[in-house]
Amino acid sequence: MTVRKAWVVAAAVTGVGLSFVMLLVVGVYIVAGNLAGGVGGGSVGLAKGAVPAAYQTLVQKWGNLCGAINPALLAAQLYQESGFNPNAKSPAKAEGIAQFIPGTWATHGVDGDGDGDRDVWDPNDAIPSAASYDCQLASYVKDAPGNITENMLAAYNAGAYAVIKYGGVPPYRETRNYVKTITTLEQSFARPVNRVDPSRQAAAAIYYAQKKLGTPYLWGGNGTADQGGRFDCSGLTKAAYESVGVTLPRVANDQYNAGPHPAREELLPGDLVFFSDDLTNSRTIRHVGIYVGGGYMIDAPRTGAVIRFDPIDTPDYFGATRVTEDGAKALPTTV
């Protein structure tokens, strides 16, 4: 049934009427029904390209330093802290890819590459130090009730004393939000081991994008009246999901982190599909569209073109994201 629906959608690509949209709506929810209850979680493997190639080996190795962390969790922390930028510096004087403040680095920085120094600006030191610090915090709160990983993250945010005092994640809004944010982002950086849940908002997001077919492209376009209702690629995907109450980041390479990553053969209508000239690094993603089935997407391709249907199976196809509400909410506003 699912395969047949995909071919029905492919045959309908030449039309842009209501019948096409209804096929998509029906198809999405038939697929959703077929998959309900048959979905698994992630693993400690990293999703394709989610971590820049320069840091992937480090994150994979040091993410297994202790049982409280895993590579996807460590990746989520690095992305949340700096967007994998080794030169990041915050107004609070946090430094480097792992955003250590000087006092914490002085105590917890390690010489991860064994070259005789501890350099907060060197990911070969900073990433191992982040993992080591996590594991130290986990050891401080190991006797507190509850989930050891959540307690470790709470200790990172609020201090180990607060976790011990409250017997687990303390009742601070900021701390609970931090724990939820990192554990949600973890799913975006983990390589799925089974099919992932379909999005309930997918059909309506497609419907929104379908109504924009034929609209001229505008670089930086968000579809506002002063822009003549025009979009660029990520402006279109952002507006499509915003129409169903899901707020995505503005740029494509951050939209990639709004949920787990289905394989090519597991794509469903409504998935975001991404394109890049570097297939090892999600931070280099330069284009995004909304998958509609049958190997096609709706996208705003480039200056001089209009919003249209395009095939996704091109050499620069990077991967896909199944947008979730929690995944979108977990994304940092700036990285």
N, C-alpha and C positions, 0 to 999 in steps of 0.2 A: 504493500500500500504506500509506504513512504517513498520508494523508488519511483513508482508510477506517478505520484504527486509531483515529484521533481521534474519528470518529463513533461507533465501537463503545464507546469510553470514555464519550462523552457520553450514550449510551443507557443505560449502566450506572450513571449517577450516582445513580439512585434506589435502587440496591441497595448494601449494604455488606458483602457476603459475600466468601468466598474467591475466587469466580469473578472478581469485580471486580479484586481484587489481582493475580490471575494475568494478566488482560488487560493490566494496567499493566506487569507485569514483562516479559511477552513483547513488548509494544509498545516499551518502552524499548530493549530489546536488538536488536529488529529495526531500529529507527531508528538505533541506534548502528552497526549493521553497514552500513546504507545510507550513512552519512556518513563512515565510516572512510576516511581517506586523502584526503578531499575538503574539508579544512578549511584556511583561510588564517589569516594573522596579523592584527595590528591596523594602524592607520595613525596619522599624527600628529594626526588629528582627535580631538576629545574626545567621549567617550560622553555621551549625553543626560543632562543634569542632574548629571553626576558631579562637576563643579566648580560651586560656588555661582555664580549668575548675576552677582553683584557682582564676581567675580574672573575670569570665564571669558574675557573679552576680553584681560585682562592676561596670563593664562596662555597663551592661544593666540598672542599676539604675541611675548612674551618667550621662550616655549618654542622659538622658531625662531631664537634669537639666534646659535647656532653649530651645527655639525654633530654635536657630541657629545651634544646634548640634543634633546628634542622636547616638545611641550606635555603629552603624557601622562606623560612621565617627570618633568617639573617638577611636575605635579599630584600625582604619587605622592610626591614628596619633601615637598611642603607638607602633604599629608594625614598622612604619617608623622611629621612634625615637630610639627604643631599641630592636626590635624583641621580646618584652615582657620579656626582661631580667631585673629583679629588681636590679641587681648589675652592670648594664652598666655604664661605665664612659668614656667620650670622651676626646680627646686631648684638647678641649676647656673647660674642667672641668664641662661639663654638667653631671648630676648625676641621677641615678635611672631609673626606668621604663619609666618615662615621660621626662627624660633628662632636668631637670631644672638646670640652672646655679645658683650659690649661691645667687647672687643679686636678681634674679627674685623669687627664692624660699623664700627669706626673706620677700618679699613684698606680694607674692601671695600664698604661701603654706598655706594649711588649715589642721586642725586636723579632718580628715575625719572619723576616727573611734571613736572619742570622748574619747581617753585614756589620754588626757592631754598633749600630745606633738605633734609636727609636724616633722615627720621624712621623709626626701626625699627618703630614701632607703626602706621605707615601702609602698608597693602598696596600702595599706588601707588608706594612706594619699596622696600618689602621684597621684593616679588615680582621686580621688575627686578634687584634686588641679588642675589637667589638665583640667577637665571639668569646674571648677569654673573660671579658667583663660580664657578659651575660651569664656565663657558667659560674663565675664567682658569686654573682647575685643569687643564682639558683641555689648555691650551696648555703648561703646565708638563710634562705627561707625554706629549706628542704623539709623542715618539720612542721611547717604551717599547713593546716588543712586545705584541701582543694587541689586544683590542677597546678602542677609544678611550673609549667610554661607560663600560664596566666599569672601566677604569683611572681615569677621572675620578671615579667614585663611590668607588673605593678611596682615591684621594687625599683626597676629602672626609672619609673616615672615619679614615684612618691617616696622611695627609700625603703630599705628592708625593714626598718623599725615599724613603719606603718603596717606592713603586711603581717608582721608578727603580732603587733598589737591587736589587729582586727581579725586575726585568724584567717587570712586570705586576702583577696583583693579588697582594699579599703573602700569605704563608701564615698569616695571623692568622684565627682562627675568627670573631671579631667582625666583621672587615672582610669576609670572604667572605660571612657571613650578611647583612651590610648590602647588599652588591652584589646578592645574590640577592633579598632582600626588595624593593628598589626596582625591579629589573627585572621582578619578578613583579607587583607592584602596578601597574606601568606598563600591563599588559594590562587591568587593571580600569578604568583611566581612558581607555583608547584606544577610539575608535569602531571596532568590527569592520568589516572590508570584505568578509568572507565568513562563511559559517556557522562556528560554533565547536564544538569537540569536545563530545559528550555526556558527562555524568558517569557513571562506572561505578557510583557508589554510589546513583544516583537511585532505582532501583526499590525498594531496601531502605529508603531514607528514606521513601518513600511508604507502604510496608508498615507501618512504625512509626507514622506519623501516622494511617493508616487504623484501626489498632487503638484509637486514642484517640477515635474518633468518639463523640459523645454525652457526652463528659466536660465538666462545667461549666467555664466560663472563670474564671480567677483572675488579677487584675492582679498582675504580678510573679511569676506562678507558673512554677516550673521542673519540676513533675511529681514533686516529692519526697513521701515518705510523710507528712511533717508537714503538707504542703499538700493532702493527700487526692488526690495524683496529678493535680492540676489545673495548667493552663498559661495563660499569655497568648500572644499571637501569636508573638513572637520566642522565647519559652521553648519553644514547640512545635517551631519550625523548628530551633532549636539542638539540642534533644534528638533530633530525627529524624536529623540528620546526625551527631550524636555517637554514635548507635547503630551507625553504619558507620565510625567512626574518624576523622571530620572534625570538628574543634572550631571552631565559629563564635563570633564575639563575642556578647554578650548582647542588644544592642539592634539594632533593625531597620536603622537608617541605617548602621551599620557592617557589617552582614551584606551590604548592597548591594555592598560592595567585595571580596567573596570570590571574584571571578572575572569573566570577560567578560560582556557584556550582549547577549544575542540579541534580535532584533527580535520584535515581537508575532507575526508570521507564522512565525517560526522556533522558537517555544517547543516544548520537549519536556517530558514528564513528569519531575518532579523539580526543574525550575527553580524558584527562588524568585521570587515576584512581589510587587511593592511598590506602596504607595499613599501619596499625599501630597496636601495641599491646595496645595502650591507645586510645580508640575511642572518648575521650573527649578533645583531645589536638593535634592540627595540628602540633605543634612543635616536636612531637614525631614520625611523619610519617617516615617510614624506607624503603618504596618501592613504585615504580611508574611504570605504564605501559601505553600503548596507546590502548584505546578501539577500537575494530574493528567490533563490532556488535555480536548479538546472544549470549551474555554473555561471550565473549572471548576478550582477549587483546594480543598484542605483547609485550613481556617484556624480559629483561635480568635478569634472576632470582637470580643466586647465583654462587659462585665459583664451578667449575666442571660441570656446565650446559652450554647450548647454548641459544642464542636468539631464542624464540619459541612462540607458542600460549599457553596461560594458561587461565583457567576459572577465572572470577573475584568474583564469589559468594562464598567467603570464610569467616570464622568468623572474620578475621582481616581486611575485607574491610572497609575502612574509609569513602570514598566519592570520588567525581569527580570534575574536573575543566574544564570549557570550555574556552580554552585559547583565549585571545584577544590581538591584537597588543598593544593597549593602556594599558591593564592590565599588560602585560609583561614589557613594558617600565616604568611603574610606580614603579616597585619593586626596593627597595634599593639595591645597589651593595654589601653592607655589613650590617648585622644586628646582 
